[in-house]
């Protein structure tokens, strides 16, 4: 019975520590009380200590919000997750606080790609190409200090025209700039939530012939089948994993030593 399998999968115990997790939502129309409403479908993808990807959970909520993410994170904790080193998420308001209320030591990195996309919405189309190009000096900088100097220069040039863009970067800077303290290997893994968006692209391929779903469970069963297909292909660790885990060990030695059986 696929429903029973799904329920067992949703309740299965998880590992006690994940170096990386990614959280993102995808939206679908589902029938409820005679009419179709849009629901946010929450996906949690983890990278375990062997560097392998796995989907930790699937959750369906009315709308995307930090309060619902809090329930999701609490569920992960209840299923055995004690520590997450770094979480990559989009710029949803209250998201970092929701994560840190359940996992106080987790570093939160906001997705740079989401931030760039959101910034460009507020830039006139004739200036978008130049602005996007100059923005690279910020997020591709070698260090946080260099990035901050680049952001200052960018604001001097564009700040009067597009103040809302710089308010956003300044307001979220702590979580946007987390990745600068790490090596290139780790930066590459955490600066964007693309890893989970590619899973969502697979979900869309599965569901594209269906405009809407009669019930929550009909949607969940189809997506669960998609997850099982994806996980069959995830047999190898992510690229350069041995280097990445040794770099992580420099930053998180105390938190990793038991898990890695280090003296």
RAGI-V711990 format. One record per run of one state. SS is the DSSP state (alpha for helix, beta for strand, coil for the rest). FROM is the first residue (numbers start at 1). LEN is the number of residues. If there is no record, write none. Layout:
ss:SS from:FROM len:LEN
ss:SS from:FROM len:LEN
//
This chain:
ss:coil from:1 len:1
ss:alpha from:2 len:10
ss:coil from:12 len:5
ss:beta from:17 len:16
ss:coil from:33 len:2
ss:beta from:35 len:13
ss:coil from:48 len:5
ss:beta from:53 len:9
ss:coil from:62 len:4
ss:alpha from:66 len:13
ss:coil from:79 len:4
ss:beta from:83 len:7
ss:coil from:90 len:5
ss:alpha from:95 len:8
ss:coil from:103 len:4
ss:beta from:107 len:4
ss:coil from:111 len:1
ss:alpha from:112 len:9
ss:coil from:121 len:4
ss:alpha from:125 len:15
ss:coil from:140 len:4
ss:alpha from:144 len:15
ss:coil from:159 len:4
ss:alpha from:163 len:9
ss:coil from:172 len:1
ss:alpha from:173 len:4
ss:coil from:177 len:1
ss:alpha from:178 len:4
ss:coil from:182 len:2
ss:alpha from:184 len:7
ss:coil from:191 len:3
ss:alpha from:194 len:14
ss:coil from:208 len:5
ss:beta from:213 len:1
ss:coil from:214 len:2
ss:alpha from:216 len:18
ss:coil from:234 len:7
ss:alpha from:241 len:11
ss:coil from:252 len:1
ss:alpha from:253 len:4
ss:coil from:257 len:7
//
